[in-house]
C-alpha cells in the first residue's frame, strides 16, 4: 500500500512539473551545446595546412595538419563536431582500431559535412607521421598522433570547425565566422608634443575602435594615476586636470563636470580608454595620422621622459 502511495505521489509530481514548467522527464542538453559552440572553435587553413584551436575567445594552440591531395577533396565550410571516437576501425580495408597500420591513427573527431554525421570526414591521426604538413589525404584532416590526442581531450562535441583556404589570420577567420575573439593588439605610435613615447601596455583594436591604456598614457602626459578600491574608480590628476572614471562605463568626470564617452574596456587588468575620447578626457589636442599609424597629442603639459 505504501509503495502504491509513493508511486502515485511521484506520478502526481511529474504531472505538476510537466504542466507548470513543461518538464518532460528528459534532460535538455541544448545549454551545453550552446556553450560548446560558443566557447570553442577549430579553424583549419588549407593554404598553410595549419589548425588553430580557440577557447573562450583566445587562440590556445596551433597545429600542423595534412589535407586533401587536391583542393576539392577536403570540403570547406563550417561543420559541427558530432562524435569523438578512440581506436576507430578503418572499415574500408578491415583494419582494426588501434592497429599501428590504421591510417586513421587512434583518435577520430567526426565532422558533420553535408549530412554525413561524422562518418566520412574527420580530424584524425595517421600511420605516417611524415605525411603531416602535406597535401596527401583523401579528404580528412590528418594530425600528428600526439597532437590529435591532445586536441581530442580539449575539444567538445557540438563545437564547430571552420575549414577554409585563406590569407587571413586565424583570428580574422574566426571573427568572420561569428566567433567572439578577444581584442587584438594594435601596432601604432604615440607622439606627445613632438616626441615619440612608449606605452608599457599595447593599444588594442576592439569593435573597430582603437583603445589606449589609461595609466600609461596619462602618466606620459604628466599625470598621477590612482585606483580607489572603495569606489572602483580610477583617477588621473595633474596641474589643471582631475579625471575620475569607473571602468566599463560610458561616463567620466573631468574637473567636476560629467562627460559622456564610449565605454571603456578592461584588458588584463588595464583600463583601456577609447582613443576618440582622449581629447575630451585629457585636454590635449589629439590627431590620428593614418599614414604612420600614429596618435599625436599636443598640449601645454610636458610629457614624462620615462
KOLLUM-238546 format. One record per atom (N, C-alpha, C): y, z, x; residue in one letter. Coordinates in pm, whole numbers, padded with zeros to 5 digits, always signed. Example, Ala and Ser with C-alpha at 12.3 -4.5 7.8 and 13.67 -1.06 7.14 Angstrom:
! KOLLUM-238546
-00569+00780+01319A-00450+00780+01230A-00330+00780+01320A-00225+00708+01285S-00106+00714+01367S+00003+00787+01290S
This chain:
! KOLLUM-238546
-00121+00000+00083X+00000+00000+00000X+00126+00000+00086X+00125+00088+00190X+00241+00093+00279X+00261-00041+00350X+00149-00103+00390X+00157-00232+00457X+00219-00337+00367X+00182-00335+00237X+00238-00431+00142X+00388-00409+00124X+00427-00279+00116X+00570-00248+00102X+00648-00295+00224X+00590-00272+00343X+00657-00313+00466X+00671-00465+00472X+00566-00535+00432X+00571-00682+00431X+00674-00732+00331X+00678-00669+00213X+00775-00709+00112X+00917-00685+00158X+00939-00573+00227X+01073-00542+00277X+01117-00644+00381X+01026-00683+00469X+01058-00782+00571X+01093-00916+00508X+01019-00954+00404X+01049-01079+00335X+01186-01074+00268X+01217-00957+00209X+01347-00941+00144X+01461-00954+00243X+01445-00891+00361X+01549-00901+00466X+01567-01045+00510X+01456-01117+00526X+01464-01257+00568X+01537-01342+00467X+01509-01316+00337X+01576-01392+00231X+01725-01364+00233X+01762-01236+00249X+01904-01200+00253X+01974-01266+00370X+01909-01262+00488X+01968-01325+00605X+01985-01475+00586X+01884-01538+00528X+01892-01682+00506X+02003-01716+00408X+02020-01630+00307X+02122-01656+00205X+02262-01635+00258X+02280-01524+00333X+02414-01486+00376X+02459-01563+00500X+02368-01580+00595X+02408-01637+00723X+02352-01775+00749X+02260-01820+00666X+02198-01949+00692X+02087-01940+00795X+02047-01816+00833X+01939-01797+00930X+01808-01848+00872X+01733-01921+00950X+01610-01983+00901X+01486-01933+00973X+01503-01834+01060X+01388-01783+01133X+01363-01853+01264X+01447-01952+01301X+01433-02021+01428X+01554-01991+01514X+01536-02001+01646X+01646-01977+01740X+01712-02110+01771X+01843-02116+01751X+01918-02238+01779X+01956-02240+01926X+01905-02340+01998X+01934-02349+02142X+02056-02432+02172X+02133-02468+02068X+02247-02556+02090X+02350-02494+02181X+02368-02360+02172X+02468-02296+02257X+02431-02309+02403X+02302-02292+02437X+02261-02306+02576X+02269-02451+02620X+02242-02543+02527X+02254-02684+02562X+02398-02718+02594X+02490-02668+02510X+02631-02695+02533X+02674-02639+02667X+02628-02516+02696X+02665-02452+02822X+02618-02534+02940X+02493-02579+02936X+02437-02657+03046X+02513-02787+03063X+02539-02856+02952X+02602-02986+02960X+02745-02976+03009X+02812-02864+02981X+02950-02847+03023X+02961-02790+03164X+02870-02702+03202X+02883-02632+03329X+02829-02712+03447X+02731-02797+03423X+02666-02869+03533X+02678-03020+03515X+02683-03089+03627X+02684-03235+03624X+02627-03286+03756X+02545-03391+03745X+02498-03463+03863X+02566-03599+03864X+02614-03641+03979X+02670-03775+03994X+02594-03847+04105X+02542-03965+04074X+02474-04048+04174X+02557-04173+04195X+02600-04195+04319X+02678-04314+04351X+02589-04410+04430X+02549-04519+04366X+02461-04616+04430X+02528-04687+04547X+02661-04690+04547X+02731-04757+04656X+02709-04685+04789X+02702-04553+04783X+02683-04472+04904X+02544-04410+04914X+02466-04424+04808X+02336-04356+04799X+02350-04206+04825X+02446-04148+04755X+02469-04004+04762X+02463-03946+04621X+02418-03821+04614X+02412-03747+04488X+02495-03621+04503X+02578-03592+04403X+02659-03470+04404X+02618-03381+04288X+02608-03253+04317X+02576-03155+04213X+02698-03067+04189X+02748-03069+04064X+02862-02988+04023X+02814-02872+03938X+02879-02758+03956X+02852-02643+03870X+02980-02563+03853X+03010-02530+03727X+03129-02452+03692X+03256-02513+03751X+03264-02646+03743X+03385-02715+03784X+03399-02741+03933X+03296-02706+04011X+03306-02725+04156X+03192-02811+04208X+03224-02890+04309X+03120-02969+04375X+03045-02874+04468X+02921-02846+04433X+02842-02746+04507X+02779-02806+04632X+02720-02925+04617X+02650-02984+04732X+02628-03133+04712X+02626-03206+04824X+02594-03348+04823X+02459-03370+04891X+02386-03469+04840X+02254-03502+04895X+02246-03653+04917X+02164-03694+05013X+02135-03836+05033X+02016-03875+04946X+02024-03993+04885X+01918-04039+04796X+01881-04183+04828X+01773-04228+04768X+01736-04370+04769X+01743-04420+04626X+01787-04545+04608X+01796-04603+04474X+01725-04739+04473X+01744-04815+04365X+01668-04936+04342X+01678-05042+04450X+01568-05112+04471X+01561-05220+04569X+01668-05325+04542X+01694-05350+04414X+01804-05437+04373X+01895-05358+04279X+02023-05394+04269X+02119-05313+04192X+02079-05291+04047X+02009-05388+03987X+01976-05377+03845X+01861-05281+03817X+01786-05243+03919X+01667-05162+03896X+01699-05018+03858X+01804-04961+03915X+01843-04825+03880X+01953-04833+03775X+01923-04798+03650X+02021-04811+03541X+02145-04725+03566X+02259-04774+03519X+02384-04699+03531X+02427-04647+03395X+02487-04530+03394X+02533-04469+03270X+02533-04318+03283X+02546-04252+03170X+02545-04106+03164X+02422-04063+03086X+02329-03997+03154X+02198-03968+03097X+02169-03818+03097X+02109-03772+02989X+02074-03630+02977X+01944-03600+03052X+01941-03485+03117X+01818-03437+03179X+01734-03372+03070X+01615-03426+03047X+01535-03381+02933X+01404-03312+02972X+01365-03323+03098X+01247-03246+03140X+01251-03221+03290X+01177-03121+03331X+01161-03086+03472X+01013-03056+03493X+00949-03134+03580X+00805-03123+03595X+00769-03104+03742X+00683-03006+03768X+00628-02987+03901X+00494-03061+03912X+00475-03129+04024X+00347-03195+04053X+00306-03293+03943X+00398-03382+03908X+00368-03483+03807X+00274-03588+03866X+00166-03622+03797X+00077-03727+03847X+00149-03863+03849X+00103-03949+03938X+00152-04086+03940X+00050-04169+03862X+00075-04178+03731X-00025-04234+03640X-00058-04379+03671X+00040-04453+03719X+00020-04596+03742X-00096-04623+03837X-00111-04538+03938X-00219-04559+04035X-00319-04445+04036X-00310-04357+03936X-00407-04250+03923X-00404-04148+04035X-00285-04121+04089X-00271-04024+04198X-00235-03889+04138X-00307-03788+04175X-00287-03655+04118X-00152-03596+04161X-00101-03506+04075X+00019-03433+04111X-00005-03343+04230X+00092-03338+04321X+00078-03255+04440X+00008-03322+04555X-00051-03439+04531X-00116-03513+04638X-00010-03564+04736X-00029-03548+04867X+00071-03595+04965X+00102-03743+04955X+00011-03821+04898X+00035-03965+04885X+00109-04001+04756X+00137-03901+04673X+00205-03927+04546X+00350-03969+04573X+00390-04090+04534X+00526-04138+04563X+00635-04063+04488X+00597-03978+04392X+00695-03900+04316X+00728-03767+04385X+00657-03735+04493X+00673-03604+04552X+00620-03498+04458X+00674-03376+04468X+00622-03269+04382X+00724-03214+04282X+00836-03285+04266X+00935-03243+04166X+00988-03367+04092X+00998-03354+03961X+01043-03463+03873X+01150-03408+03780X+01270-03467+03785X+01380-03430+03695X+01405-03550+03606X+01350-03546+03485X+01347-03664+03398X+01478-03691+03327X+01517-03818+03323X+01640-03863+03258X+01607-03943+03133X+01682-03917+03027X+01662-03993+02903X+01746-04121+02911X+01688-04224+02968X+01755-04353+02984X+01710-04446+02873X+01802-04484+02787X+01773-04578+02679X+01651-04538+02596X+01644-04409+02564X+01538-04361+02477X+01403-04340+02543X+01397-04343+02676X+01268-04326+02744X+01226-04179+02754X+01316-04087+02721X+01285-03944+02707X+01225-03881+02833X+01275-03926+02948X+01234-03864+03074X+01098-03904+03125X+01039-04009+03067X+00904-04050+03108X+00906-04163+03210X+01020-04231+03224X+01024-04354+03305X+01118-04342+03425X+01237-04287+03402X+01336-04276+03508X+01361-04128+03540X+01375-04101+03669X+01392-03961+03709X+01455-03951+03847X+01498-03831+03877X+01532-03792+04014X+01408-03719+04066X+01349-03768+04173X+01223-03707+04217X+01210-03710+04369X+01100-03655+04417X+01074-03652+04560X+01015-03783+04609X+00939-03778+04718X+00888-03902+04776X+00765-03873+04862X+00699-03980+04906X+00590-03966+05003X+00625-04037+05133X+00753-04072+05148X+00800-04138+05270X+00945-04096+05294X+00963-03992+05372X+01097-03937+05394X+01193-04038+05456X+01140-04134+05530X+01226-04233+05596X+01290-04330+05498X+01241-04331+05375X+01298-04423+05275X+01430-04371+05217X+01458-04243+05234X+01577-04183+05171X+01703-04235+05239X+01798-04273+05155X+01922-04334+05202X+01921-04485+05190X+01805-04541+05154X+01792-04686+05147X+01778-04735+05003X+01780-04866+04987X+01760-04929+04856X+01615-04978+04852X+01528-04894+04798X+01385-04923+04808X+01306-04895+04681X+01362-04821+04586X+01281-04774+04474X+01267-04880+04365X+01177-04852+04272X+01158-04940+04157X+01255-04907+04044X+01342-04811+04068X+01441-04775+03966X+01480-04629+03967X+01387-04542+04008X+01417-04399+04012X+01507-04364+04130X+01552-04241+04130X+01639-04188+04235X+01555-04093+04319X+01528-04132+04442X+01444-04051+04530X+01530-03957+04615X+01476-03840+04643X+01543-03744+04731X+01445-03695+04837X+01499-03639+04944X+01413-03566+05037X+01344-03455+04959X+01221-03426+04992X+01144-03329+04914X+01207-03190+04914X+01258-03146+05029X+01325-03016+05034X+01449-03016+04945X+01519-03128+04944X+01642-03138+04864X+01613-03136+04715X+01512-03211+04672X+01484-03215+04528X+01428-03082+04480X+01357-03012+04565X+01311-02877+04526X+01430-02784+04504X+01528-02795+04592X+01648-02713+04579X+01724-02747+04451X+01742-02877+04426X+01813-02921+04306X+01736-02883+04180X+01606-02895+04185X+01519-02862+04071X+01542-02719+04025X+01560-02627+04119X+01580-02486+04084X+01718-02461+04026X+01815-02545+04062X+01954-02522+04019X+01987-02588+03885X+01950-02714+03870X+01995-02789+03753X+01914-02750+03630X+01981-02751+03516X+01916-02709+03392X+01894-02829+03299X+01792-02817+03218X+01768-02918+03115X+01889-02923+03022X+01923-03044+02979X+02037-03076+02892X+02168-03093+02967X+02167-03072+03100X+02281-03115+03180X+02276-03268+03187X+02384-03328+03237X+02390-03474+03243X+02393-03524+03387X+02344-03646+03404X+02352-03716+03532X+02427-03847+03508X+02530-03870+03588X+02605-03995+03582X+02559-04081+03699X+02514-04202+03670X+02470-04296+03774X+02567-04413+03773X+02625-04444+03888X+02728-04546+03892X+02732-04611+04030X+02810-04718+04040X+02843-04780+04168X+02994-04780+04177X+03049-04701+04269X+03193-04679+04264X+03251-04649+04402X+03380-04683+04417X+03455-04647+04538X+03533-04518+04519X+03525-04459+04400X+03597-04335+04371X+03525-04216+04433X+03599-04105+04446X+03537-03982+04494X+03448-03925+04385X+03360-03833+04425X+03274-03768+04326X+03357-03695+04220X+03464-03630+04265X+03549-03557+04169X+03612-03652+04068X+03659-03767+04115X+03720-03864+04023X+03617-03919+03924X+03498-03946+03972X+03392-03995+03883X+03360-03889+03777X+03351-03764+03821X+03322-03655+03727X+03430-03644+03621X+03556-03647+03663X+03667-03638+03566X+03664-03755+03468X+03637-03874+03519X+03634-03992+03433X+03521-03987+03330X+03425-03898+03353X+03315-03881+03258X+03326-03752+03180X+03449-03698+03173X+03476-03585+03086X+03439-03449+03142X+03409-03443+03272X+03373-03313+03332X+03498-03247+03387X+03515-03120+03358X+03635-03047+03398X+03620-02996+03540X+03670-03075+03635X+03668-03035+03775X+03792-02952+03804X+03777-02850+03886X+03890-02766+03922X+04000-02846+03990X+04117-02788+04006X+04231-02860+04063X+04201-02913+04203X+04254-03030+04233X+04232-03089+04364X+04352-03064+04454X+04325-03050+04582X+04433-03029+04677X+04522-03153+04683X+04651-03129+04698X+04744-03241+04707X+04807-03241+04846X+04787-03349+04917X+04840-03359+05052X+04985-03407+05046X+05077-03322+05086X+05218-03357+05084X+05297-03269+05180X+05418-03309+05207X+05505-03235+05298X+05606-03152+05218X+05652-03044+05280X+05759-02963+05223X+05873-02961+05325X+05987-03011+05284X+06104-03017+05373X+06215-02932+05311X+06260-02830+05384X+06362-02738+05333X+06484-02747+05423X+06595-02785+05364X+06721-02801+05438X+06701-02885+05565X+06626-02995+05549X+06608-03091+05656X+06496-03062+05754X+06428-02948+05740X+06322-02911+05834X+06188-02905+05761X+06088-02973+05818X+05955-02967+05757X+05894-02829+05777X+05841-02773+05669X+05782-02640+05671X+05634-02649+05633X+05558-02548+05673X+05414-02548+05647X+05379-02439+05547X+05307-02478+05443X+05255-02383+05345X+05119-02332+05391X+05095-02203+05376X+04964-02148+05412X+04857-02191+05312X+04893-02195+05184X+04803-02242+05078X+04845-02384+05040X+04750-02470+05006X+04786-02609+04976X+04848-02625+04838X+04926-02731+04823X+04968-02773+04690X+04846-02828+04617X+04852-02830+04484X+04740-02885+04407X+04793-02985+04304X+04703-03072+04262X+04731-03163+04151X+04644-03122+04035X+04707-03089+03923X+04634-03048+03804X+04705-03101+03681X+04628-03162+03591X+04684-03218+03468X+04798-03314+03499X+04780-03391+03608X+04877-03492+03652X+05011-03431+03690X+05009-03304+03728X+05129-03237+03777X+05101-03175+03913X+05205-03168+03996X+05194-03104+04126X+05236-02958+04112X+05155-02869+04169X+05185-02726+04169X+05195-02677+04313X+05287-02582+04336X+05308-02529+04471X+05283-02377+04471X+05233-02322+04584X+05208-02178+04590X+05339-02099+04593X+05357-02012+04495X+05484-01941+04480X+05519-01856+04601X+05423-01773+04646X+05455-01682+04756X+05498-01758+04881X+05419-01857+04921X+05451-01932+05042X+05588-01999+05032X+05611-02067+04920X+05735-02142+04906X+05858-02051+04906X+05854-01945+04826X+05973-01860+04816X+05997-01779+04943X+05892-01747+05015X+05913-01684+05146X+05981-01781+05242X+05944-01907+05236X+06011-02008+05318X+06157-02026+05277X+06185-01998+05151X+06324-02007+05103X+06403-01880+05133X+06341-01786+05203X+06412-01666+05244X+06398-01549+05149X+06308-01558+05051X+06293-01451+04952X+06179-01357+04990X+06185-01237+04935X+06074-01143+04942X+05995-01154+04812X+05864-01159+04822X+05779-01178+04703X+05690-01055+04688X+05692-00994+04570X+05614-00874+04544X+05539-00885+04412X+05421-00824+04409X+05338-00819+04288X+05345-00681+04227X+05368-00675+04096X+05372-00548+04023X+05244-00538+03941X+05153-00454+03985X+05023-00444+03918X+05035-00382+03779X+05137-00299+03758X+05154-00234+03628X+05193-00334+03521X+05284-00425+03555X+05333-00523+03456X+05265-00659+03471X+05182-00673+03575X+05114-00800+03603X+05215-00913+03620X+05323-00884+03690X+05427-00984+03715X+05450-00997+03865X+05503-01111+03905X+05539-01135+04044X+05690-01155+04049X+05754-01096+04149X+05900-01103+04162X+05936-01161+04299X+06027-01257+04299X+06083-01311+04422X+06232-01279+04421X+06279-01214+04526X+06422-01180+04527X+06482-01204+04665X+06605-01251+04662X+06684-01274+04783X+06830-01262+04743X+06918-01287+04834X+07060-01280+04802X+07095-01380+04692X+07135-01330+04577X+07175-01418+04467X+07062-01462+04378X+06937-01413+04400X+06825-01456+04317X+06729-01341+04290X+06697-01323+04161X+06587-01236+04122X+06503-01312+04019X+06383-01351+04060X+06293-01428+03974X+06173-01342+03938X+06147-01327+03808X+06033-01250+03761X+05947-01341+03674X+05816-01342+03701X+05727-01432+03626X+05590-01368+03609X+05533-01385+03491X+05396-01342+03465X+05306-01464+03474X+05211-01465+03569X+05126-01583+03588X+05056-01629+03461X+05038-01760+03452X+04971-01829+03343X+05056-01840+03217X+05180-01792+03222X+05270-01805+03108X+05371-01917+03133X+05445-01952+03029X+05542-02062+03039X+05686-02012+03032X+05707-01887+03070X+05843-01833+03075X+05863-01759+03207X+05989-01746+03246X+06026-01669+03365X+06167-01615+03341X+06203-01515+03418X+06338-01460+03410X+06408-01484+03543X+06521-01553+03539X+06598-01583+03658X+06733-01515+03646X+06756-01416+03732X+06881-01338+03729X+06912-01286+03589X+06806-01237+03523X+06823-01174+03393X+06816-01268+03274X+06814-01398+03297X+06810-01496+03187X+06670-01556+03176X+06619-01565+03054X+06487-01622+03030X+06493-01774+03036X+06397-01834+03105X+06389-01980+03113X+06247-02023+03076X+06237-02143+03021X+06107-02199+02984X+06061-02295+03092X+05935-02280+03133X+05877-02368+03235X+05740-02415+03188X+05683-02509+03260X+05543-02542+03237X+05459-02425+03288X+05354-02393+03217X+05273-02276+03251X+05222-02284+03395X+05231-02171+03464X+05179-02163+03600X+05027-02154+03597X+04966-02165+03714X+04821-02154+03727X+04787-02051+03834X+04662-02005+03832X+04611-01916+03936X+04497-01988+04006X+04508-02001+04137X+04403-02066+04216X+04371-01978+04336X+04249-01927+04339X+04205-01841+04449X+04303-01727+04476X+04353-01669+04368X+04441-01554+04380X+04587-01586+04405X+04621-01714+04416X+04760-01755+04439X+04824-01804+04310X+04948-01760+04286X+05024-01809+04171X+05079-01946+04208X+05047-02046+04126X+05092-02183+04151X+05196-02222+04047X+05315-02258+04094X+05424-02296+04004X+05436-02448+03997X+05469-02502+03879X+05487-02647+03867X+05608-02694+03946X+05589-02798+04025X+05696-02849+04110X+05821-02885+04031X+05801-02941+03912X+05916-02989+03834X+06009-02875+03792X+05962-02750+03797X+06045-02637+03756X+06102-02557+03873X+06072-02598+03995X+06117-02521+04111X+06269-02516+04121X+06336-02624+04086X+06483-02624+04093X+06542-02516+04004X+06490-02505+03881X+06537-02403+03787X+06508-02263+03838X+06393-02245+03900X+06350-02112+03942X+06409-02068+04075X+06440-02162+04162X+06482-02127+04298X+06631-02143+04323X+06700-02218+04236X+06842-02252+04254X+06863-02344+04374X+06756-02407+04419X+06766-02512+04520X+06761-02647+04448X+06826-02746+04506X+06807-02883+04458X+06671-02932+04508X+06595-02992+04419X+06460-03038+04454X+06451-03188+04431X+06401-03258+04532X+06384-03403+04522X+06243-03438+04568X+06179-03529+04496X+06045-03575+04532X+06054-03714+04591X+06005-03729+04715X+06003-03859+04782X+05861-03913+04775X+05839-04008+04685X+05704-04061+04663X+05655-04145+04780X+05746-04201+04860X+05705-04284+04972X+05641-04202+05084X+05692-04080+05102X+05640-03995+05210X+05561-03876+05157X+05543-03870+05024X+05476-03755+04961X+05541-03624+05005X+05673-03619+04993X+05748-03503+05041X+05824-03436+04929X+05819-03301+04929X+05904-03220+04844X+06025-03181+04928X+06142-03222+04887X+06264-03197+04965X+06351-03098+04888X+06374-02981+04948X+06456-02877+04886X+06582-02857+04967X+06694-02854+04898X+06823-02837+04965X+06901-02728+04894X+06951-02631+04971X+07028-02522+04912X+07107-02449+05016X+07179-02346+04971X+07264-02269+05062X+07184-02174+05149X+07068-02128+05094X+06989-02031+05171X+06926-02099+05292X+06895-02020+05391X+06833-02071+05513X+06683-02047+05507X+06607-02151+05529X+06461-02138+05521X+06409-02050+05632X+06301-01981+05603X+06236-01897+05704X+06184-01985+05816X+06186-01933+05934X+06141-02010+06050X+05993-01998+06075X+05925-01917+05991X+05782-01898+06017X+05700-02016+05967X
